[in-house]
């Protein structure tokens, strides 16, 4: 997608040099679409690499005594 974007930039420059105004406008529309797609891909990659909190409980004591009543003295 980055290569497509770079190619569009080069084609816009060429079209402007040659005076192909209609071509320039169409290429700019395509360039906007390519930039939007790259932004979507970047955002998706960022979301996928972000840490996800699992909400794991903390344990104050070791030993697996949860749910077992304590003896009273």
C-alpha positions in Angstrom: 0.0 0.0 0.0 2.9 2.3 0.7 4.3 1.7 -2.8 0.9 2.5 -4.3 0.9 5.8 -2.3 4.4 6.7 -3.4 3.6 5.9 -7.0 0.5 8.1 -6.9 2.6 11.0 -5.5 5.0 10.6 -8.4 2.2 10.4 -10.9 0.6 13.5 -9.5 3.9 15.4 -9.9 4.2 14.2 -13.5 0.6 15.1 -14.3 1.1 18.6 -12.9 4.3 19.1 -14.9 2.4 18.0 -18.1 -0.7 20.1 -17.4 -3.0 17.2 -17.2 -5.5 18.8 -14.7 -8.2 16.2 -15.0 -5.7 13.5 -14.3 -4.3 15.4 -11.3 -7.7 15.5 -9.7 -8.4 11.8 -10.2 -5.0 10.9 -8.8 -5.5 13.0 -5.8 -8.8 11.2 -5.0 -6.9 7.9 -5.3 -4.1 9.2 -3.1 -6.6 10.2 -0.4 -8.1 6.7 -0.5 -4.6 5.1 -0.2 -3.7 7.3 2.8 -7.0 6.5 4.5 -6.4 2.8 4.0 -2.8 3.0 5.4 -4.2 4.9 8.4 -6.7 2.0 9.0 -4.0 -0.6 8.7 -1.8 1.3 11.1 -4.6 1.7 13.6 -5.5 -2.0 13.4 -1.9 -3.0 13.9 -1.7 -0.7 17.0 -4.8 -2.2 18.5 -3.6 -5.7 18.0 -0.3 -5.1 19.6 -1.7 -3.3 22.7 -1.8 -5.3 25.9 -5.2 -6.4 27.1 -5.8 -6.4 30.8 -7.3 -9.7 31.8 -8.5 -8.7 35.2 -6.7 -11.5 37.0 -7.3 -11.5 40.7 -4.5 -11.0 43.1 -3.8 -13.6 45.8 -2.9 -12.4 49.3 -2.1 -15.9 50.6 -0.7 -19.0 48.9 -2.1 -22.5 49.6 -5.4 -22.8 47.9 -7.6 -22.3 51.0 -10.3 -20.4 49.2 -13.7 -21.6 50.2 -12.4 -23.6 53.2 -13.7 -22.4 56.5 -11.1 -21.6 59.1 -11.2 -23.5 62.4 -12.3 -21.5 65.3 -10.6 -21.9 68.7 
